Amino acid sequence: MKKSALLFLILLGGIVVSWKWLKFGSRLFLSPPEISGGVLRTDEAAGGRLYYLTTQWEKRVSRSSSRSSSSTRTDSWLNTDLWELDAATAQPLSRRRIKRDKVNGDHKAMGMEQGVLWARIPELVGIRLADGEIIADSAKIEARNPALAGLMPKPAGTGIFLPESMQPLKFIPQSGMIVRLDDARQVRIDPLTLEATPYVKSKPTTGSSSAVEASAPALGMAPMSISNGMDWYAMVRGLAMQGPEGGGQWLGLLSEPELATLQENHLVGHQMDFSTPARQKLYRAELKTVQEFLGPLVQYMDPAALPESPEFLMAGLLTQGSGGSSGQSAMWRRQPDSVFVLSRDRLGDQGRLQLARISGPKGTPVWSIALPLSNMSAWIPGERHALMLGPDPSAQRSPMAEEGENTVHQILAINLETGAVQSFNPDLHRDWPVQDAKVEKP
């Protein structure tokens, strides 16, 4: 009898809540937080930090009713937030509200310099990462530099997204924040003093000015972009360990057909073929430099499989730095000497990534882990912990999820010494608390 009464009370409570919503209720909907412009990582002994900007639509539907009429009201805002995550655990440390608007604009994190994140939201702002304060904008820059009054570029109109080549705001890691004024002059903005100084591109004696600038010491850091598919640039075939007199050894992945080509031609193709399904093992080969008509040529001699190397499907060696650019070296760690092999457990949509730390000289696995991701959209290594972003088709979805939403990238933190993995699911935590929200509703 008591159980029946309890069930009746629970049912009655549900009916009352539903009636209140129908009469004068309010419901909140949040879209997935979308990363704008990429992510930035700082590294330190404790593991470092991961920073990124997101945009997220907030929709609140209110309903009121009387005996004679009823009405529904929908209010929408676009929230721009700065996230800070612990790179060792992938867990959020803070989420700070940067802007709240009624319309979508050209939002992008541009680069970090001296603890300040420059961003278009779509107007230029400099955000202090330590506390999320906006310490630079057009008004502050003009106040610091009276000669620039009225010349700071205005954002493009609503719904207009300029290509990067036409943007008046550019961040160059070697130079910092560069602004093209409305009188066509270019100035560099100091992130701390906001002083504007003339910017002149380097004039090379040979090569292009962009190549000269890229070789200069970096003042800041550009965001690491996130691929829509697989970040192929974050994987290489092998690692060359050349000796002082042109010899040395090579360690890398080869399939059976590639091994046959190496044995016949003594060459290794550095471009990896990820379009042809194949299984690979780790091999070691001797490097020998010979003089050809066109100059010295490195040959690969006496290849031998590492005796304890597992077989890998569609594998590659992960790079020492983040993906997004070619010419990187494979990541190498000591104690024990190791490379890191990313592969798949099977082909097709059901396939998931596998990661193994393989030690020399026998190719013995130090650890091997199954990852939940179907693709690696970003690889962000550090000294002790690496971060990986990508889609997890099996990840739990938010109760607010709607059909047709964009895929939300999961964030994994991987301990490079032990293989332990921790993760953060931004989709499931769309309502992660905003710390010190100081932005008022428009």
N, C-alpha and C positions, 0 to 999 in steps of 0.2 A: 504493500500500500504506500509506503514511504517513497519507494522508487518511482511509482506512478506519479505521485505528487511532484517529485523533483523533476521528472521529465516534462510535466505540464508547465512548471514554472520556467524551465529553460525555453520551451517552445513559445510561451507567452512573451518572454524577454526578446526573443528573436523577432516576433511580430511587432513589438513596440518599436524596436530599433528600425525595422524596415518602414514602419508607418511614419516615423519621424523623418527619415530620409525623403520619403515621398512627399511629405508635407513641407518641411523646411530644412532639409538636410544639405550637406555639402560633401563632395567627394574630390579627392586629390589624385591627379594623374601626373607621373613624371616619365619623360622619355629617357632612353638610355643616355648616359653622359658620353659625349663624343669628344675624343682627343683632337685638339686643334693645333696642327703644326708639328707634332712630334713630341718626344720626351727628352729630358735632360737628366744626366746622372752625375752626381758628385761622389767621389770615392774616398774612403778613409778606413782606418783600422777596424772600426766597428761595423763596416759594411756599406756606409754611405747613404745617400738619399736619391730618390727619383722624384722629379718634378714634372708636372704637365698641366696645361690648361684644358678645361672641358667646357662645352656648351650643352645646355640641357633645357628642354622645354618643360615648363611647369604649367599645368592646366587645372584650374579649380572650377568644378561645376556645382552651382548652388541651385536649389529648388525650393520654392515657397508656394504655399497653397492656402486658399481661403474657401469659404463656402461657395463663392461665386466664380472664382478664377484660380488659375495656377500659372506659374511662370518659371522658366529656367534661365539661368545666367551663366555664361562661361567666360572666365578671365584667364588670359594666357600671358606668360612672361618667358623671356629667354634669359637664363642665368649663366653667367660666365664665372667659373670657379678655378682657383689654383689648388692643386692637390700636392701633398708631400707624403711620400711613402718611404718606409724603411727598406733599403735595398737588401738587407739580410733576411727579412721575413715577408716582404711584399705587402705588409699591412699599412694602412693609412695612419699617418701621424697627425695630419690636419687637412681640413678642407676649408678654404677661405673664399668668401664671395667677393668678386672683383667688380662685377657689373650686373645690372638687372635692366632689361630693356623689353620693349614690345615687339621689336622687329629683329630679324636675323641679318647679320652683316658679315663682313670679311674678317673673321677672327683667326688669328694665327700667332702662336709663340714663335718669335724670330731668333732669339739668341740670348745667352747669359754672359754677363760681364761684371766682374767685381761684386758678385752677390746680387745683381739686379737682372731681372728678366725683362727684356724688351719684347713688346707684343703689339700687334694691331688688333683693336677690338671694336670697330675698325680704326678709330683714332689711335695715334701713337701713345703708349704709356710705358713707363718703367716701373716694374713691380719689385719691391724689396722682398727677396725670398724669405728672409728671417721672420717677417711678420705679415706679409701680404699687403703692405701699405703701398699705394701708388705714389711714388716720390717724383715721378716725371710725367709731364704731359705737355701739350703745346703751350698752354697758358704759362706754366712754370718755366718752360724753356725760353719763351719770349720775354718773361719778366727778368730772367737772368741775363738775357742778351737783347737789349732794347733795339739794336740794329735789325733784329729779325722780326720786329713787330709787324703783324699782318702778312708775313711771308711764309709761315709754316703751312705745309700743304693740308688741305681739308680732305676728309675721307670721301671716297666715291659715293654717289647717291645710293639710296636703298635699292637692293637687288642687283647692284652692279659689282662684279668681282673682276678686278683687273688681273691680267697675267703678270707673273713676276717681273718680266722685262719692262713693264710699264709702271711698276710700283715706284712711288717717290721715296719709299722707306725701305732701306736694305740693311741687313746685318751681315757683316763680313768678319769672320773670326779673327783675321789678322789685323783688322782696322777698327772694328767696333760698329756702333750705330751710325749709319750714314743717312742724312736727310737731304733730298733735293728740294731746295726752296722754290717758291713760285716765280723767282726771277732766274731760275736755272742754275744758281750756284749750289754747290754741294758742301755740306759741313758735317763734321763729326761731333757727336754730342757725348760729353763725358758723363758716365752714369751717376757719379757722385756729386760733382759740382754743377752739372748741367751746362758747363761752358761749351760754346760752339766754336770750333776752329775750322779753317778751310781744309777740305779734303781734296787731295790731288793723287790720282793714280800713279803708281810707280812706272817709270819709263825704262823698259828693259833695253839692254844692249843686244841681247839675243832672246829669241822666244817671245811669247805673248806677255802682256802686262798682267793678265790673270794668273799665268804660271808663276811669275815673279812674286805676286802678292800671296799666292797659295804657299810659297816656300818660306815666307816670312814668319817669325815667331807669332803665335796666336795670342791675342789679348783676351779672347773670350771663346765661347763654345756655341756652336750651332746645334739646334735640336736634332735628334736622331729620328728620321722619318720611319713611319710604320707602313709596311707593304700591304697591299690589298690581298696578295697571295703569299707565296713562299719567298723569303728573303734569300735568294740564291747567292748573293754577294757575301753572305756570312759563312759560306763553306768553300773550302779549297780541296784539291786532290791530295796534296802531299806537302812535306816539309823537307827542304834541302838544308843539310848541315855541312857546309863546305869547309875544307881544311885550309891551312895557311898557304899551300902551294897549288891550289886549284883542284885538289881532290876532295874527299869527304864522303858522306853518305846521304842517301835519300830515303825517307820513310813516307809511304803513302798507300792509297787504296787502289787496287786493280781488280777488274773482272778478268775472267779467263781470256776473252778476246784481246783485252788490253795487255795482258801479260804476254800473249803471243806476239803482239806488235812490238813490245819492248825488247823481247828476245831477238827479234829479227832486225829491227832498225836501231836499237839502243837509244830510243827516244821515248819520252813521255809527253803526251798531250796535256797541257795544263788546263785546257777548257774541259769541264766535266759535262758529260751528256746525261742530263736528267730526264730526257724524253724517252730513252730506251730502258725498259725494265731490266735490271741486272743485279747480281749478287757480287759482292766484293770481299776481299780479305786484305789485311795489312801486309805489305811487302817491304823489304829493305833491299836497296841496291847501292852499288859502289858508283861514285861520281868520278869521271875521268875527263879532263879537259884536253881536247886535241885541236891542233891548228888546221883550219880549213882555208880555202882560197879567200873567203869573205871574212875571215877572222876566227877567233877561238870558238869552239863548239863543245858544249857539255854533253857527254854521253853517259848513259845509264847501263851499268854492267852487272852481270851475275845476280839477277834478282832472286830473292829467296823469301818465301812466306814466313812470317813470324809463327813459330810452331804452335803457340797457344792462342792465336788470334781467332775469335769467332768469325762466322760469316755474317755479313751485313747486307741488308736490302736497300738499294738506292741511297747509299751513304755518302757522307762528306765529312771532312775535318772542320770543326768550328774554328773561326778566326780569332786572332789575338784581340782585335778591336771589333767595334760594332760593324754591321753590314752597311750596304749603301754605297760602297766604293770598291773598285777593283785593286789588285796588287797587294792584298794583305797576306800576312803570314799566318800559318796555323798556330793556334794557342798551344803553348808548351808549359807544363808545370813540373816542378821537381818534388822529390821526396814522396813518391818515386817519380822518375822521369816519365811523363805521360802526355798523350794527346787525347782529344775529346772527339768521339765519333757520334754524329747524329744520323739516324737511319729510321726506317719504318718497320712496323711489324707485318704489314701486308699492303698490297696494292688496292686502289679503289677508294671510294668514299668512306669505307669502314676502317681504313688504315689510320694508325696513330703513331706518333713519333716515339723513338727510343733514343736514349742518350747513355753512352758508356765512356768511362775513363779507362784508357788502355795504356799499360805500362810496358816499357822495354826491359830487357832486349827480346823477351819471348812473346810479347803481345798478350800478357796476362791481364784480364779485366780487374781493375781495382774496385769498381762498382759499376752496376748496370741498372738503369731505371726505366720504367715505362712512363711516358708523359701523356697527359690527357688531350694534348693538342693534335689537331689534324694537319696544321701547318705552323711554321714559325714565321711570324710577320715581323719580328724584330728580335735581334740578339744583342744584348748589352752586357758584356763581361766586365768583371772587376777583379781585384786581386784574389779575394776569397769567395765572393759570391757573384753569380751571374744572374741576370734577369732575362726572361724570355716572354714575349707577348705573342698571342695567337688565338685562333678560335678553338673552342672546345664544344663540339656538337652535343655532348652529353651534359653540359653544365646546367645547373638549376636556373630556371628563368624567374624573373620577378613576377609577382602576382599582377603587376601593372602592365606586363608585356602585351603588346597588340600585334596582330598579324602584319607581316611585311616590314617589321623593324630591321634596322641594320644590325649586323653581327657585332657583338661586344667582345673585344679582346680580353681574354683572361691574362693575368699577370702572375708569372711564376718566379720565385726566388730559389736558386739552386746553389747549395753549398758545394763548392768545387772539391773540397777535401773528402766529404762523406757521401755526397750524392743525395742528401736530404732535400726534399722539395716542400716549399710552402707556397700558398697561392691566395690570390684575392680575386673575387668575382664582382666587378663593378656593376654588372646587370642586376644581381641580387641585392646590391646595396645602393640602389638609386637614391635612397633617402638618407645616405650617410650624413651625419650632423654637420652643419656649417658652423665653423668656429668664428666667433667675433664678427658676425655679419653686420656690417655698417652701411650697406647699400640699401637705400630706401626704394620702395616700389615707385615706378614711374607714374 
